[in-house]
Amino acid sequence: MQEVLSKPGYEKLPRAEQEFYELRIEDSGDMRRPGFLVKQPRALWNERDNEFTWEIPEMERWLTLQEARTCYEARRETLRAKGFTESDMDLF
């Protein structure tokens, strides 16, 4: 599960004022510590490099996929409350 969230009308703002959040669930890939990771990196415009740069993601580990999905949805609702209501998932 993965999506990118933005604020409505972001494309009309100067790049320096745009920001995006990605939410995703990944398998931990660690046999010694099985589970699922919920990651939430943020992208901001980097004037020096003239591109969007993703920050190191906030991350949580959950034992079950259901727990990870619950966390994902809670993070999604928090971002929606901050105005990030547009999702690339809405395009499909």
Secondary structure, 3 states (H helix, E strand, C coil): CEEEEECCCHHHCCHHHCEEEEEEEEECCCCCCCCEEEEECEEEEECCCCEEEECCCEEEEECCHHHHHHHHHHHHHHHHHCCCCEEHHHHC
